[in-house]
Amino acid sequence: WAKKFKGLMGQETPSVLANKIVDAIKTESNPDGLFLHPGSKQYQHLCFTGGEPLMVTGQAASMGIYKALKDKNNLPKSMTFETNGTQKLKEPFKQWIK
């Protein structure tokens, strides 16, 4: 990550990001963007990737996104983080993933 590209980085809240995720999985057969598909009854999986999703801000954002989805009663059955393993997990994140 180079500071010269900082202007390209979004500054949305976890709630806004959760809404964008839900919007991305909306289809004709799943117009509400539910992680539990209303027709097939199969769950969508949520994967955080790109850059480094477990940087300190990413850890906080992930927890916030999860909370926003939970508040909407729309959680994925599973979540993964594609990481290069260079970031130490902060205590709040460690407690959250337990």
N, C-alpha and C positions, 0 to 999 in steps of 0.2 A: 504494500500500500504506500503510495506516494502522496505527500501533503498537497502537491499541486493539483491533485484530483479531488480534494476534499469537497469542492463545490458540487461535485456529482453525487455526493452521498445524500441520501434522504434524511429528513429529520422528523419523521412521523412518530406519533405515540404508539405504544404497543396496541392500543385499541384500534387505531387507524390501520395498523399493519394486519391485525387479525381480520378486520373487515376486507382488506385487499386479498388476503388468503382465501377467505370465503368466496369473494367475488370470482377468484380464479378457478374455483372448482364448480361454479354454477354451470349447469347444462340444461338442455330442454327437459331431460328426464330428472334433473335434480335442481330445480329452479331456485331453491333456497340455499344451495351450496352446503348441504349437510355432509358431515364426515361419514355418517351412516346413511348410505344411499337409500332413498325412500322406496325404490323399486326392487333393487337386487338385494337389499339388506346387507350389503358388504360395506366394510369400513374403508375409508381412504387412509393412507399413511401420511404423516407429516414429516418432512425431512428438512432440517436447516443446513444449508451448505453455502458455498461461495466465499470468497475471501477467507475469513476465519470467524465462524459463527460463535466461537467461545471466547472471544475477547471480552473484557469486563463489560463493555456496553452490550455485547451480544448476549451474555449470560442474563443480564437484567431484562433485556428486551424479550428473550425467550420466555422467561417467567411471566412477564406482563402479557405476552401474546396468549400463553396458556390460560392465564386468569381471565382474559377477555373472552376467549372461546368458552371457557367453563361457565362464565356468567351468562352466556347465550345458550347454555346447555347443548353445545356443539363441539364435542371433543373428538379428536382422532383416537383410534384404539391404540396406536403406537406412534412414537416419535423417535427420530434418530438425529444425530449431529455428525456431519461429515467434517472432520477436523484433522489438522496436521499434528495435533497433540502437543503443541508448543505452549499452550496457555494453561496456567494453573487455575484450577477451579476455586472460586471464592466460596467462603463458608455458606452464605445464603443459598447459593446454587447447589452446593453439595447436599444441604438439608432438603431442598426442594425436590431433587431427583430421587431421594430415598423412597 
